[in-house]
Amino acid sequence: MRKIKKALISVSNKQNLKKLLSTLKKYNIEIISSGGTFKEIKKLGYKCIEVSDYTNSPEILGGRVKTLHPKIHGGILNIRSNKTHQKDIKENEFGKIDLVIVNFYPFEKIIQSSNNHDKIIENIDIGGPTLVRSAAKNFKYVTVITNPDQYSELIKQMRFLNGSTSFEFRKKLSSEAFSDTSYYDSLISNYFNKINGIEFPKKKVIGSKIIDKFRYGENPHQQGALYSNSDNFKLKQLSGKQLSYNNYNDIFAALEISKSLPKNTGTVIIKHTNPCGVSIVKDKLKSFSAAFKCDPKSAFGGIVSCNFIMSKKVALEVQKIFLEVIIANGYEKEALKILKKKKNLRIIDAKDFKPVETKSVVSNLDSSLHQSIDNIIFNKNNFKVVSKVKPSSKQFRDLIFAFNICRFTKSNAIVLAKELNTIGIGSGQPSRLDSCKIAVDKMNKFQSKNINDIVAASDAFFPFVDGIEKLVQAGATAIVQPYGSIRDKEIIKFANQTKVALVFSKTRHFKH
């Protein structure tokens, strides 16, 4: 245990100080502070020594230099059992600082709310992280607090140990402190990479905050947690069981598709991160029904994401089937009441969720793959008609819809569509021909017989004619695929022979 006799407090976030100060006073702990924190402590009626008086050095450079002084850092960093250290402390008349309470300038909030570069630079804290690192390094003797959330734990510890703290407590706080300084530095590093247009720096630092810790990960023998790179996680759970690792994985897959659809339009049904039904017809009830009809068997136990406000009418239909999660851009009061009757159903409000321009990261084997996200907005300029038969405007609209869904489907991916509804999806197969067969089988199983005028999309080119042949035999009258195969001419020739409209995309869209 280490008795606390002297504390240094320098905080940007001044919440909950009064209760903490009351505890410090109870144990006759001397307080050193500076700037706005000094004024706040005095305002609250507690004794405090200003840093400039303690060090006999004035604050300079408009407050940029306050605590960067040997008397401060010597007081924190000295090893109490080291004779040389104690000799230096005595000769220089430095006091020992046992408690450091610091939180940083609000750099994260400033970069989210301002584009003023000078203002952002002035909110890069230098003294705060330096104090925290010093205290965290010397945790054997010094207690470091970096967040108001830790105050109650400190107060409890001091009350239990009569003004002291335990070694294990200080060691735990040291770990949290270094995490805080690392996260803070990651924000600054990423900001400078952004303004300098550096997409892939030589050293990449990713800072994120824990959102949830799961009972287990993808499987029960694995551990798992959710972290966010944003200070404000935009998904809100309104009801139901705790979300799991797999739930979140599916939710992110669903939202990735939903937010690519027309505003306030569309239903997406996900199973194991793959779409098993998507519709963007404007009528919301018909949209849900069509998405579900695409593959009702796979939809069982899946996730529904509605890119609109959930109405009572839609909720009455949705609640008829077993689902793990429902996502919507808000809920009518009656709709929420209906859905909440299923106590285990996880209900998510995503109205504030917006896709962020960021990088896609895949991590494995102590390495990570980084790339820009696949967020191209498709229009006719992205495509070239290469067949003699030209697609109608209606077919072209369906082709673009199907191709968009294709890029969110695990490769090899095939999507069959009609009237802005998916009617068959083949995903995640090593063979593109197998994906074609699965998509066609799904269509034949769940759609009405003798369906015609369907379109098909492939996320990458057909390496052989057999894949496109399977789709044409199933009734596809228009097909879109990226170009690039050495057999592109054979594919075009087959399309012309069968009088099918063939469109080439300028971009490929693998999703592995």
DRENRO-12502 format. One record per residue: x negated, y negated, z negated of N, C-alpha, C, O in turn. Coordinates in steps of 0.02 Angstrom, whole numbers, plus 50000, padded with zeros to 5 digits. Atoms other than C-alpha are relative to their C-alpha. Layout:
! DRENRO-12502
XYZXYZXYZXYZ
...
END
This chain:
! DRENRO-12502
499585006050000500005000050000499564993850000499024993849971
500355006450000499454982050032500474994549977501024993650004
499615005650027500104967449931499964994150048499424992550074
499985006049956500644952450036499954993849956500374992649912
500115006250038499974936149967500074993850044500264988450021
499985005749955499904925050120500305002150067500115007350094
499674998449937500984924650277499934994150049499954988350029
499995005049946500844915450442500625001250041500745006750066
499384999349962502494912050529499994994950058499924988950046
499965004349941502604905150707500475003350050500275007850087
499494996549961504214909750796500364995350049500524989650033
499595003649952505104904050952500745001149985501154996549988
499324998250021506694913150899500054999249924499765003149887
499985001750071507134905650730500615002949964500785000649909
499424996850032508654916550693499805004049938499265006949935
500064995850060508844924750522499384998649957499165002949920
500595001750039507364915650446500154999249925499745000949883
499845001850069508274910450286499945005949952499645005449899
500014994150043508484927950214499285002449991499095004649937
500704997950003506674932150255499614995449953499224997749911
500365004850042506024916150174500175000849927499745000049883
499784998850069507034919850018499615005849969499415005449911
500384994250024506144936650002499274998249989498975000349939
500705002150008504424928950030499914995849937499414996449901
500035004250059504794916149895500045004349936499695002949887
499914995650058505334929849774499345003149978499225004149919
500634996850016503614937749785499414995150003498834997250009
500515005350004502674921049779499495000350057498894999550046
500434999649942501984922849954499914993150031500404989650046
500165006549971501114907550024500135000250076499975005250109
499825000049930501724902450197499614994650038499574988850017
500335004649953500734894450339500424999950063500675005150085
499605000449938501644888150493499794993950041499374990050020
500185005549955501574875950637500604997850041501105001450047
499515002549952502614865250755500725000449976500884998549920
499284999650014504474868450762500165004849944500655003849908
499884995250054504364883350644499884996749932500264997749884
500155003650062503554872550509500584995449981500804995349924
499445004650013504954859750526500625003849978500985001649933
499414996050017506294873250518499955002849929500445002749892
500104997350067505554881050361500104994649948500424995749896
499915005650046505474864050276500744997949996500994996249943
499295001849997507254860350333500425004749959500925002749929
499634994950038507844876450252499844999649925500145003149885
500145001250070507064870450089499465004249969499455005249908
500534995850026505534881450073499314996750009499214992950056
500685002849997503714876850039499625003250057499705009150072
500374997449943502534878650185499394995550012499434989450004
500605003849982500764873150235499964999850076500005005050108
500075000649927500574866450411499315002550021498825001249987
500624997049975499244875350514499444994850004498874996249985
500515005149992498324859050550499704997949933499114996349929
500255001450067498184855550363499595005849973499095004849938
500354994050024497634873350328499315000650031498835002549998
500644999349965496264873050460499584993650002499004993750022
500325006649994495834854550446499834998350073499354994750087
500075001449929495994854250636500684998150028501165001750016
499355002149975497384844750725500245004450058499835007350094
499744997049938498544852550854499784995650058499834989550054
500235003949943497864847351023500315002550065500645007750067
499754998449932498314847651208500755000950000501025005550032
499274999750001500144844351171500275006349969500825008449987
499774993950033500274859751062499745006450031499885011950006
500274994049969499364871651179499505003649953499445009749954
500484997150047498044874351043500224998249929500184992449908
499795001050069498704876550866499695005349955499355003649907
500224994550044498304893550792499365003350024499115007949991
500624997149975496774897550898499404997149962499054992749986
500515002950044495574894250755499685005649959500025010349939
500344994750039494244904750663500305001249931500295006849907
499734999250068495074901550495500645004350002500785008049955
499394996049992496694909050559499825007250018500035011949984
500144993249976495974923850653499505003749955499525009849950
500444996950050494594926850526500415002649941500275007949914
499564997950055495954927650393500405006250016500565010149971
499624994149979496894940650494499555006050011499715011549989
500394994549974495494951150567499495002949951499205008249965
500534997450045494334953350418500205006849970500765007849948
499914993450031494124971150357499864999349926499314997549906
500055001450072494444970350171499455004149966499195002049914
500514995750032493214984450132499304999050029498835002350008
500645001249968491814977750242499644994249965499894988549965
500365005050040490524968250137499794994050042499824988350019
500215005549956489874958050285500584995550016500524989350016
499395003849985491634952750331500184995649940500344989749948
499795003750059492004947650152499504994549982499694989349955
500505005250010490374938050141500154994150046500114988350025
499825005349952490864928350299500614996149977500644989949982
499385003150023492594924950230499854995249941500114989649938
500165004050059491874918550066499594993850018499734988349994
500445005549981490514907750145500374994650039500214988650032
499625004849958491744899550266500644997649966501014993549993
499415001950039493084897850133500655001450038501114997250040
499404997849965494344907350236500445004249953500195008649918
499544995850038495884914450152500215006150041500155006050102
499774994049966496554931750193500754999450016501154997649972
499305000249979498184932450292500255007250005499985011250043
499774993050006499184948150253500625001550041500785007450054
499384999049963500784945450352500034994950058499954988950047
499945004349941500974938550529500695001150031500875006750051
499334999649971502724934650592500024995350061500024989250054
500065003949938502694929050773500465003050053500485009150062
499714997949936503814929950925499844994750052499694989050035
500325003949946503364922651094500464994950032501074995250025
499615004649958503904908351204500455004150045500255009550067
499504995949962505454914151302499865000250075500264997950115
500204999849929504534917251466500515003750043500675001550098
499524996049961505774930551522500634996150016500874996350073
499405003949989507284919351500499884994250048500314992550088
500165005849957506414904751586499955002250073500214998750117
500074998049929505974914551744500675002350029500765002350089
499344998149977507774920651752500454993950013500934994350051
499555005849996508514903151736499704994050036500064989250049
500325005849971507254891551818499525001950056499205007250054
500494999249947506234889851977499444994849994499014994250038
500505005250012505194875751904499345003349978499285005649922
500634996450013503424882751914499644997249940499385000949899
500365003150056502684870151792500335001949933499985003249884
499644998150060504034874051664499855007349983499765009049924
500154992950010503724892651687499305000949971499215004849924
500694999550024501844890551662499954998049927499605001249888
500045002350070502104880751501500335004849952500225004349891
499694995050043503134895251434499615006650000499875011849978
500454994350010501684907351447499664998949933499264994349924
500265000650069501244909851264499295002849998499165008450021
500694997850009499384911051224499865001549927499625007049910
500144999150071499254908651037500395005749968500125009449928
499574994850030500724920150994499755007050011499645010749963
500264993349988500114935951081499315001249969499155006849948
500664999350030498354932551016500065001549926499715005949900
499874998650071498974931850836500255007149990500035010749945
499694993350007500004947650862499485005450012499465010449975
500514995049986498554957250939499495000549943499275006049925
500475000050057497404952050797500295003849941499965008149912
499684996750057498644957550664500115007450013500015011649969
499864993049983499094973650756499355004149999499365009949978
500644996550002497254978250774499805001549928499535006849914
500204999350069496994975850587500575002549956500645000549898
499414997650035498574985250536499855003649934500285004349892
500194996750062497614994350400500124995449940500244997649884
499945005050053497754978150301500564994950011500804991849964
499545005549982498974966750393500655002750028500655007550067
499334998349974500844968150426500184995150055500114989050046
499825004449944501434961450594500735001050019500965006650029
499295000049981503224956850638500084995950064499854990250068
499945003449935503684952350818500714998750022500834995950075
499305000649979505574952550819500454999049939500355002549889
499545000950056506964946050705500365006449979500565007149921
499684993650016507714963550715499615004049947499895008449915
500424996450048506264969450606500024997049930499754999949883
500015003450065506594957150464500315004249944500045004749889
499654996150052507834968350371499575005849977499575007649918
500444994450018506604982850377499424997649957499235001149910
500545002950040505214971750309500244998449929499914999949880
499725001950065506324965050170500125006349957499965006349897
499874993750035506844982850122499345003049974499315005449917
500654997350019505024988350119499694996249941499444999249894
500295004150053504464973750011500385000849934500075000949881
499614999050061505884976149888499845006749967499795007349906
500144993350025505514994649873499305000649970499195004249922
500704999550022503634991949851499774993749964499174992449958
500165005850041503724975949749499524995150035499004993250007
500395005049963503034964049881499435002950041499014999150067
500534996749960501904976749968500315003550060500925003950066
499774995849944502014986950129499565006350002498995006249981
500374993749996501485004850162499595000350063499714996850112
500434999049942500145010550282500405002450061500314999950116
499604997249945501385020550387500454994750031500554994650091
499575005549976502535005450400499604995250044499824993250098
500435004649962501114994250459499775003150065499744999750116
500224996549939500515007250583500565000250052500444999250112
499424999949954502255008750659500114993150031500244992550091
499915006849975502414989850673499454998050049499564994250096
500565001349955500704989150755500155002750070500014999450121
499824996949935501305000950892500524995750036500474994450096
499485004349970502854990150921499714993450023499924990650074
500305006449982501784974450924499615000550065499684996150108
500384999349938500614980851059500465001350060500324999350116
499514999149946502134986451160500294993250020500404991950079
499725006749985502824968651145499514995850039499714992450087
500495004049962501204960451203499905002850070499824999050118
500084996949934501044972951346500594998250045500504996550104
499405001749961502834969951402499974992650022500124991050079
500045007249985502584951051392499504998750056499634994850101
500515000949948500994952051496500235002850067500055000150120
499754997149937501874963151624500454995050036500444994550098
499565005149970503174949351652499594994650034499764992550090
500435005249972501804936551682499645002550061499604999150112
500354997049943500824948151795500455000650061500264998950117
499534999049944502344952251900500244993450029500364992950089
499815006649975502834933951911499474997350048499634994750101
500545002549958501134929251982499935004050065499775001350117
500014996049939501164943852103500564997850048500464997450108
499435002149959502874937952163499864993450035499974992850095
500105006749969502394919652192499425000050049499374995750092
500564999549954500804925152280500145004950057499715006250099
499814995549946501744937452392499605006550000499505009550053
500384993750005500744952452329500485005749987500735006549931
499524994550006501834967552361499725005949960500075008749918
500304994350032500624980852301499324998049970498814998950002
500635002350032499324973952178499545005849984499755011649982
500484994850016497744983452135500165003549934500025009549926
499784997150063498424986151960500724998149989500904992149988
499285001150005500294988151937500225001149928500105006449899
499744999550069501104984751768500764999750003501044994950029
499274999850002502914989651742500234999349927500075003549885
499735001050067503774982551589500745001549998501104999150042
499294998550004505454989351535500205001049927499785002549884
499734999450068506574990151381500465006049996500835007550043
499574994150008507445005451312500734997949994500904993349957
499285001250002509325005451341500355005549961500815004149922
499674994550033509785022651279499525005949996499135007150041
500374993750007508975038551213500505005650001500985005649962
499514994749989509855054351268499885006049953499335006849926
500094993850039510165070551174499505004550035499125008250003
500494996349960509175078551315499964996950070500364992550087
500095002749933508575075151492500415003750052501005005150041
499654996649946509035083651654500255006949979500775009350001
499824993550029509075100251561499914999649924499544995449899
500025000450073509305103951374499305000549969499194998049914
500674999450029507465108251349499564993950015498984993749993
500385006049983506915091251417500264994049959500864993549944
499815006250034506905074651324500124994650052499834994950107
499865005249951507575059051409500224993549969500504993549914
499795006750022507885040451391500094995650062499824997150115
499885004949946508475025851498499654993549982499734990949926
500335006550008507415010251519500244995450056500424997650110
499815004949949507834994251612499464994750005499174992649955
500485005449989506674981351690500324993249989499984988149990
499645006350009508004968251659500144998949926500245003649888
499845001750069508304959051496500745000849985500955001049927
499274999750008510174960551526500275005750043500405004850102
499744994249964510804977851574500734998850017501134997249973
499365002549974512344974851681500575005050000501125003450024
499464995150002513354990751654500295000449930499925000649881
499674999950065514634991351514500455006149994500915007050035
499574994250011515395007351447500594998049956500494995349901
499395002150035517195004551392500315005649958500685004349911
499694994450035517655021951333499645006550018499265006750066
500254993449982517175040251329499385002149962499114998349921
500604997350032515725051151273499384996250019499384992350067
500645003149984513935045351270499785002350069499845008150087
500254998449933513195044551444499365004149994498955003049949
500594995750001511875057651483499514997950055499664993550095
500505001249947510305057451591500315001250068500244997050113
499714998349935511245065951733500574995350018500664993650077
499475004949986512725054051715499704993750030499944991250081
500315006249975511595038951738499705001150070499754996650112
500294998549934510715047251885500544999650054500434996850108
499445000249953512395049451970500304993050006500504990850060
499735006850000513005032151920499594995550046499864991650085
500445004249958511495023952002500095001750074500094997350117
499894997849930511765034352160500674997250025500714995050083
499335002549980513615029252162499984992550013500254990050062
500025007349994513255010752136499584997850060499734992750092
500425001649942511905010752270500435000050063500354995750106
499564999849942513235015752396500554994749994500674990950041
499445004650010514675005552322499814992850017500194989250050
500205006949990513694989352326499764998650070499614992950087
500165001049929513254992152509500634999350042500594997850102
499365000249964515104992452556500274992950003500034988649967
499705006749997516174977452604500264997849932500475002049892
499825002650066516604966252456500705002149980501175001650019
499364997950030518004972852343500355005550040500965006050039
499724994749958518244987752460499605006449992498995006349988
500354993649995517855006152456500005004249938499965001749882
500054995050053517835021952352499455004850017499385007150074
500564995349992516325033052327500075005549947500185004049888
500004994450047516345050352248499325003550005499105005450060
500684997350003514665057452193499985006549961500335007349911
500144993850036514095074752142499255001550008499015002350064
500734998750000512275077852095499634995150046499224997250087
500295005849965511775060852169500174999650075499974994950108
499805000249930512505065152340500734997950007501154999849966
499305001549988514105057652411500375006250024500125009850067
499594994649974515475070452433500664997250027501115001050046
499435003349970516755057752492499934992449994499794989849940
500035007350000516755039352542500544997450048500645000250102
499505003249956518115028152613499974992549990499894990149934
499975007350006518185009652652500634997150031500644991450053
499375002849978519985007952707500234994949948500094995849888
499845005650045520714992052630500515001749947500474999249891
499514997950050522195000152544499645004249947499375009549962
500414996950052521425005052376500225007149982499805011449970
499764993350015522525020052342499835004850056499615010450043
500184995849942522265026852518499255001250002499025006550022
500734999450001520405023652498499795005649952499385009949969
500164994750048520315034552341500225006850027499845011650024
499734993649976521415048052418499585002950056499445008950058
500404997749943520375048952578499315002449977499065007450002
500654998050025518725049652483500045006849965499615011049973
499904993750036519395063652373500145005750048499905011350037
499804994849951520105073152521499405002650039499425008250065
500594997949961518385073852605499725006649974499525010950013
500264993950030517815087252482500265000649928499874999749881
499704999850068519015089652334499685005149954499695004349893
500324994950041518095105052276499374997349966499274998449907
500615002950028516445095952253500144994149954499764992749908
499835005850041517315080852178500165002049928500114997849883
499844997650067517815091552028499394999049954498855001649968
500555001350046516745085551881499504995050025498944994549999
500465004949971515985071751986500104993049971500364992149916
499965007050020515905052851975500354996150055500194996850114
499655004349953517095040552058499784992849988499804990449931
500185007050004516495022952095500454996050047500434996950108
499545004149961517805010452151499724992950006499614989649955
500295006649989517114994552228500544994649998500564990250041
499455004750008518644984952169500265000549928500045004849890
499684999750066519674981452013500495005849999500915006450044
499564994150004520534997451958500714998049980500824994949929
499295001550013522424995751968500345005849966500075011349963
499614994750032523745005651875500165005550050500125011450034
499814995149948524265014052038499435004850015499535010850021
500584995749985522505020352074499825004249938499655010049945
500174996450061522205025151892500455006149990500215011349967
499544994450006523745036351894499785005950043499875011750023
500244994749956522995046152039499335002749975499215008849975
500674998050023521215046351971500045004649940499675009549936
499974996150062521735053451803500275007150010500265011149964
499744993349986522495068651887499445005250008499565011250002
500554995349987520775076151922499484999549945499424994449911
500535000050051519345080951807499384996550027499104998450078
500595003949981517935068251819499574998949938499824998849882
500465001650055516405064651714500004992449986500014990349928
500085007350007516325045851747500444996550052500514998850108
499655004549954517405032251825499664993149996499554990549941
500315006749997516605015851882500464995550041500744997750092
499605004849962517555000451939499754992949984499394991849936
500185007150011517324981651955500524996749956500814991549974
499495002550046518464978851807500625004450005500705008350052
499414995850005520124986751757500604995949980500564991749935
499385002950025521914981051745500165003149932499965008749918
499864997850069522554982551567500355006849999500165011249959
499634993749999523774996551609499585005750027499645011450004
500444994849972522475005851712499535002649946499435008749940
500464998150053521265005851565500375004249947500095009049921
499604996450050522635011851448500125007250024500085011949984
499884993349972523005026551564499375004249997499395010049975
500634996249996521185031651586499725001749931499415006949922
500264998950068520775030151400500345005949965500115008249913
499664994250030522005044151363499555006250004499615010849963
500504994649997520605055751419499394997749959498974994049984
500495002750048519475053051269499285001250021498834997350004
500694998449980517935061251346499794996450064499194996150079
500155003149936518055051951512499604993649989499814989149953
500445005950006516645039351526500244994750049500234995850110
499735005549958517355022851591499494994450001499304991749949
500545005049991516095010451661500264993950037500584994650090
499845006349966516374992251705499364997450033498874995849999
500605002249963515144987051842500114993350035499764991850084
499855006249965515884970151888499414995150000499344991050046
500575004650003514294961151834499375003050031498854999750033
500594996749972513124973651916499894997650072500344997850114
500195002049933512214967052069499335003150017498875003049975
500654997149981510824975952165499464994749997499564988950017
500575004650006509134967952131499495001750053499345007550066
500544999049951507804965352263499395002549962499044998649930
500564997350038506504976952190499695005750039499815006550099
500344994449967505454992252228500325006549979500605007249924
499804993250016505945010352235499395003649973498855003450003
500574996650032504845020652118500185007249987500715008849958
499934992950015504655039452110499385002149962498825001249986
500564998550043503565045651969499955007549987500445010849971
500114992950013502795062851950499255001349996498854997850026
500704997850005501165071451903499524994349984498994993850014
500415005650024500485055851816499834995050056499334991550052
500085004849945500655045851978500694997550018501205000349998
499355002649978502015035352057499964997450071499464994450092
499935002549932502585031452233500444993749999500984993849970
499635006349998503155013552264500144998150072499724998950116
499835002549934504065006652414500564994849995500924994649944
499445004749999505254992652461500645004050010500625009550038
499374996249996507084997652452500294999750070500164995150109
499684999549934508095002952603500674996449997501194999449984
499395004050008509354988852605500194996150064500494990850060
499815003149937509554984652789500764999550006501115004449993
499285000849985511274977552830500105001550074499854997850117
499924997849930511814986552988500494995650038501014993650013
499535002949952512604977953136499825002850069499355006850075
500104997149933512674981653322499304998950027499065002850069
500685001449976510964973953350499495005249977498945005650005
500454994850023510184988353254500045006450042499685011250030
499864993949962510815000853383499964998850075500044993250100
500025000249926510645004853568500385005950028500245011750012
499624994649967511895014653671499565002850056499344999150100
500454996849951510885027253775500375004850046500065007650092
499614995349958512285037753852500404996250053500484990150048
499575003149948513355034454005500674997949970500944992749987
499375001750034514925034853897499854995149944499414996449902
500115005150051515025019353788500515001049943501105002549957
499524999450055515805020253614500494994149999500294988550014
499525005450008517395010253588499814995949938499404998049898
500145004250059517364996153460500195003749936499865003149885
499784996150057518315007553342499495005449983499335006549925
500514994850010517045021553366499364997049972499044999849927
500625003250023515595009453342500054998249926499574998849888
499895001750070516345003653178499925006249956499625005949902
500064993750037516485021753120499285002549999499065005349949
500704997849996514705025553178499574996249949499164999249915
500395004150047513985011153077500175002049928499725002549885
499794997750066515005016552925499675006649983499395007449929
500294993450012514415034652941499254999749991498965003249949
500735000550004512605029652968499794996849934499274998649905
500145003150065512655018752813500045005249944499615005349900
499944994850051513265033352708499445005150006499215007949956
500544995349987511945044352788499364998249962499025002649935
500645002050031510515034152716500005000849924499475000649893
499964998850072511145037152539500115007449984500225009349926
499904992950007511315055852568499335003550007498945001850051
500654996649998509865067652533499885003250068500315006550096
500194997349935508955072352692499865007549995499625009849943
499715002149936509255081552802500754998449990501115002249958
499325002350013510895072052807500404999350064500174996750115
499525000749945512395073252923500664997649970500905000449921
499365002650024513985063052899500494999850059500354996950111
499465000349952515605065552996500524995049974500674994949914
499535005250023516855051152991500554998850051500485000350111
499445001949957518515045353060500404994649964500594995449906
499605005550026519425028853032499754997649932500144996449886
500355002750059518165022952901500055004449938500025002149882
500004995050054518305038852799499505005550017499455007550076
500414994049987517025052752781500475006050000500945006449961
499584994049996517775069352830499575006449996499845011949997
500454994250008516245080652814499304997549989499054993350026
500685002250016514525078552735499565006149988499745010649949
500504994850011513025090052747499364996749974499124992050004
500565003550032511565085652632499475004749973499615010449955
500554996850036509875090952567499775006750026499535010849988
500214993549973509515105252685499324999550036499184994550068
500645000049964507785109952751500094999750075499654997350112
499865000049928508585112252922500574995250016501094995349983
499485004749980509565098453008500605003850029501175001650021
499454995949973510585111953097500445002649944501055002849950
499614997650057511095118952928500444994449972501024995749952
499605005750023511675101552874500604998950046501154997350023
499455000749952512715100553033500545005249987501135003749987
499524994650013513515117352995500404998749937501004999849935
499665001450063513915112252816500514994450008501084994949984
499545005649989514685095752870500625002350039501185000450022
499454997549959515745104453002500455004749959501065004349963
499614995450041516275118252881500434996349949501014998149938
499615004150048516815105252752500604996950035501164996950009
499465003249962517835096152884500555005150016501145003750006
499514995049981518675111952944500395002749940500975004849947
499694997350060519065117352767500504995249968501034997349944
499605004750039519805101352697500414995050042500854991750015
499625004849960520455091052844500555003650039500565009850042
499454997049961521995093752950499715003250063499195001250088
500244996449941521815105653096500054995650063500434990850066
500015003549935521435099553272499854992649993500124988450030
500205007050008520655083453209499584998050060499175001950083
500375002049940519965073353353499724993049992499854989549942
500315006649998518975057653396499604998649936499654993249907
500435001050058517755060153255499314997650022499124998650080
500685002249984516025052453247499535003449951499735005749898
500504996750042514415059453175499384995649996499204992150043
500625003750011512845051653102499485004649970499635009049930
500574996250025511125058953068499484995149974499354990050006
500475004850029509835050652955499354999750039498984994750034
500614999949958508415055653073500175003350067500735005850076
499854997449933508255061653252500125007549999499895011149954
499914992849991508835078753310499395002750037499255000550093
500604997449967507255088753350500165004650058499765005750103
499784995549947508245100753459500734998450017501074994949980
499315001249977509885100653554500515003749957501095001849954
499524995750035510655113953441500414996249948501004997849938
499645003850051511125101453305500564995850029501134996150006
499495004249968512035089153417500525004450036501105002450041
499544995449968512805103853509500535002449950501125002849967
499544997850052513575110053347500524994749984501114996249974
499545005650015514335092853315500504998950057501094997650044
499555000949943515045091353490500525005650003501105004350017
499534994350001515815108653479500534999249946501095001649953
499535001150054516635103153317500484994250014500954993149976
499545005349982517455088353405499724993049997500104988250006
500305006750003516225073853386500004997050070499765000150118
499985003449935516495061353527499504994250003499404991250055
500515005250003515185048753470499515001849944499715003949890
500534997950048513525051753381499474994549996499294991550046
500555004750009512205040353307499425003649966499525007449919
500614997050028510425045653271499414995350014499434991650063
500615003849984508715037153259499655003150060499705009250072
500394997349944507615038953412499315002149974499145000649917
500684998350018505855046153409499805007250012499225008950004
500174993049986505965064553456499705000650070499874996850115
500274998749933504945071353601500545002850045500465003350106
499444997249961506605078853654500584995150005501154997150019
499475005049995507595062553653500355000350069500964999650073
499704999849933507855064153842500475006050007500985005550041
499564994149998508585081553819500654998749963501195000849984
499415001650040509765074953686500474995450041501084996350042
499615004749958510325060753802500335003850058500925002650073
499744996049944510545073053946500605004249977501115004650013
499454995950026511635084353837500614995649987501184997650002
499445004650014512695069453781500364998150065500974997950067
499705001949936512975064353962500385005850030500925004950060
499664994149972513425082154013500665001449965501145003849995
499404998650039514705083353874500454993849992500964994049958
499625006450001515325065353898500114997449929500664995249910
500005002650069514885060453719499634993549998499114992750031
500355006450010514415042853670499425001149952499525003549896
500594999150042512635043153602499674993349987499524989550033
500305006350021511905028753505499365001449962499355005649917
500634999450036510095027153449499924994249950500044988449966
500165005150051509655018053289499274998150006498855002350024
500695002349998508075007653283499625002049937499015001549934
500324998250063507745013753105500215006949977500775009149988
499874993550031507605030553019500154999049927499934994049897
499805001050069508335033152846499975006449958500485008749932
500104994350044507605047852753500154998049927500024992449907
499945000850073508105049752570499845006849969500245011449972
500224993650027507135063352482500095000449925499935005549894
END
